[in-house]
Amino acid sequence: MSDNPNLLTRQQIAARAAQDMEDGWLVNLGIGMPTMIPAFIPPERDVMFHSENGAIGCGPPPADNERDQDLVNAGKEYITMIPGGAFVHHTDSFAVARGGRLDCAVLGAFQVAANGDLCNWRLPTQKSGSVGGAMDIAAGSKRVFAMMTHTARDGAAKIVTERTYPLTAMQVVTKIYTDMAVISVTDDGLILDEIAPGLAAEQVQAVTDAPLIMDNVGEIAIAA
């Protein structure tokens, strides 16, 4: 499926996830694709983005000629800060995460199970790794959104019935955004909410290990 022209780009996945960032939320952004979300938040929407290195109020990425060496996120990417943003001690930053103050965390994932298990810190082929702050953030957030490609590079399913990768946090993922679909994780199972334009629901199911509920599937709106 990697050569399918109907797959969403990374920017389109981020734009779609940005649509679900609600006014007044405090949102942690994991390293990688999630950090693209602030660029797609409308100016009138009040969303505060949190980076675990102590930046609260991350804005869209700066222009190349406006980069500040002191303004970086946890992934060492250049950021801007919105009015009212703040820098806090690393300990205080994790107090936010562990204290249940995050309305949402948007994290990358290697694998998500049908029950919401999140695996995002080490592939089984890797001999070592570090879970870092992902465990605390995933466990402490009120909701967790996973952003990822729908399949691995070898075509293997990343949305599975039961996890086989090293666990980050149990039963935490509430929504999944991929280059093929938007999927809700519920007690009744995985609900296929939306699919990329040009794809059929059956194509998404064919590369998803877990069964999908496909009662009312919409199409992801792609901005012109």
C-alpha positions in Angstrom: 0.0 0.0 0.0 3.0 2.3 0.3 2.7 3.3 -3.4 -1.0 4.0 -3.2 -1.5 7.6 -4.4 -4.6 7.9 -2.2 -2.7 7.7 1.0 -2.6 10.9 3.1 0.7 12.8 3.5 2.2 13.4 6.9 0.9 17.0 6.6 -2.6 15.9 5.8 -2.7 13.5 8.8 -1.6 16.3 11.0 -4.2 18.6 9.5 -6.9 16.1 10.2 -5.8 15.5 13.8 -5.7 19.3 14.3 -9.4 19.4 13.6 -10.1 17.4 16.8 -8.1 19.7 19.0 -10.7 21.4 21.1 -10.8 25.0 22.4 -9.3 25.2 25.8 -7.3 22.0 25.7 -3.8 21.5 27.0 -2.2 19.0 24.6 1.1 17.1 24.7 2.7 16.5 21.4 5.0 13.5 21.0 8.2 13.5 18.9 7.8 13.2 15.2 4.6 13.7 13.2 2.5 15.1 16.1 4.7 18.2 16.3 3.3 19.2 12.9 -0.2 19.8 14.4 0.3 23.4 15.7 0.7 24.7 12.1 -2.9 23.6 11.4 -4.6 25.2 14.4 -6.8 28.2 13.4 -5.7 31.4 15.2 -9.1 31.8 16.8 -8.9 28.4 18.5 -7.3 28.4 22.0 -5.2 25.3 22.3 -2.0 25.1 24.4 0.6 22.6 23.3 2.9 21.0 25.8 6.4 19.7 25.2 7.9 17.5 27.9 11.1 19.4 28.0 9.2 22.3 29.7 7.6 24.4 26.9 3.9 25.1 27.4 2.3 27.1 24.7 4.2 25.9 21.6 3.1 27.6 18.4 3.6 26.8 14.8 7.2 26.2 13.5 9.2 29.4 12.7 10.4 30.5 9.3 13.9 29.5 8.6 15.2 33.0 9.2 13.4 33.3 12.5 14.7 30.2 14.3 15.8 30.8 17.9 18.4 28.4 19.2 16.8 28.5 22.7 13.3 27.5 21.4 13.2 23.8 20.7 10.8 21.0 21.7 11.6 17.6 23.1 12.5 16.4 19.6 15.0 19.2 19.2 12.8 20.8 16.6 12.6 24.6 16.4 9.3 26.0 17.8 7.6 29.3 18.4 5.7 30.3 21.5 2.2 31.8 21.6 1.2 34.7 23.9 0.8 33.4 27.4 3.2 30.5 26.8 5.7 29.6 29.5 8.9 27.7 30.2 8.9 25.5 33.3 11.3 23.1 35.0 11.4 19.6 33.7 10.0 18.3 37.0 7.1 20.7 36.7 6.5 19.7 33.1 6.1 16.1 34.2 3.9 17.1 37.1 1.5 18.4 34.5 1.6 15.0 32.7 1.4 12.8 35.7 -1.1 15.0 37.5 -3.9 14.4 35.0 -3.7 18.0 33.6 -3.3 17.0 30.0 -6.6 17.0 28.1 -5.0 15.1 25.3 -1.6 13.5 24.2 -0.9 13.0 20.5 1.8 10.3 20.2 3.4 8.4 17.4 3.0 4.6 17.5 4.6 1.4 16.2 1.6 -0.6 17.1 -1.9 0.0 18.6 -4.1 -2.9 19.8 -7.9 -3.1 19.6 -8.2 -2.5 23.3 -6.1 0.7 23.1 -2.7 -0.7 24.2 0.0 1.6 22.9 3.4 0.5 21.8 5.7 3.3 20.7 9.2 3.1 22.2 11.0 0.0 20.8 10.6 -2.4 17.9 11.0 -6.1 18.8 14.1 -6.2 16.5 15.9 -3.6 18.6 18.0 -4.9 21.5 17.6 -1.9 23.7 15.7 1.4 23.9 14.3 3.9 26.4 10.6 4.5 26.9 11.4 8.1 28.1 8.4 10.1 29.1 5.9 8.4 26.8 4.8 6.1 29.6 4.0 8.9 32.0 2.3 11.1 29.3 0.2 8.2 27.9 -0.9 7.1 31.4 -1.6 10.6 32.7 -3.5 12.1 29.8 -7.3 12.2 29.7 -7.2 10.9 26.2 -4.5 9.7 23.8 -4.5 10.1 20.0 -2.1 7.9 18.0 -0.6 9.2 14.7 1.1 6.8 12.4 1.3 5.2 9.0 -1.4 2.4 8.7 1.2 -0.3 8.0 4.9 -0.8 8.6 7.4 -0.5 5.9 7.2 -4.2 5.1 3.4 -3.9 4.9 2.6 -5.5 8.3 -0.4 -4.2 10.1 0.2 -1.7 12.9 -3.4 -1.9 14.2 -3.7 -5.3 15.7 -6.1 -7.5 17.7 -3.5 -8.0 20.4 -0.2 -6.2 20.8 3.1 -8.0 20.1 5.5 -5.1 20.6 6.9 -3.8 23.9 4.2 -2.0 25.8 4.2 1.7 26.5 0.8 2.0 28.3 -2.3 -0.3 28.6 -5.7 0.6 27.1 -5.0 4.3 26.7 -5.5 5.1 23.0 -8.9 6.6 22.2 -8.4 7.6 18.6 -6.0 6.6 15.7 -5.0 8.8 12.8 -3.2 7.2 9.9 -2.5 7.8 6.2 -5.6 5.7 5.4 -8.2 6.4 8.1 -9.5 7.8 11.3 -10.4 5.1 13.8 -12.1 5.4 17.3 -11.1 2.9 20.0 -14.3 2.0 22.0 -15.5 -0.7 24.3 -17.4 -2.1 21.4 -14.4 -2.3 19.2 -12.6 -0.3 16.6 -14.9 2.0 14.7 -13.8 3.1 11.2 -14.9 6.8 11.3 -13.4 8.1 8.1 -11.2 7.0 5.2 -8.9 8.8 2.8 -10.5 10.0 -0.4 -10.2 7.3 -3.1 -10.0 4.4 -0.7 -12.7 1.9 0.1 -13.4 0.7 3.7 -12.5 -2.9 2.6 -9.0 -1.7 1.6 -8.5 -0.4 5.1 -9.8 -3.6 6.7 -7.5 -5.7 4.5 -4.4 -4.1 6.0 -5.8 -4.0 9.6 -5.3 -7.0 11.8 -8.1 -6.2 14.1 -11.8 -6.2 12.9 -13.3 -2.8 12.1 -16.8 -1.6 12.7 -17.9 -0.1 9.4 -21.5 1.0 9.9 -21.2 4.7 9.0 -17.9 5.5 7.3 -17.2 9.1 6.2 -14.5 10.6 4.0 -11.6 12.6 5.4 -11.9 16.2 4.3 -8.7 17.4 2.6 -8.1 21.1 2.5 -7.5 22.5 -1.0 
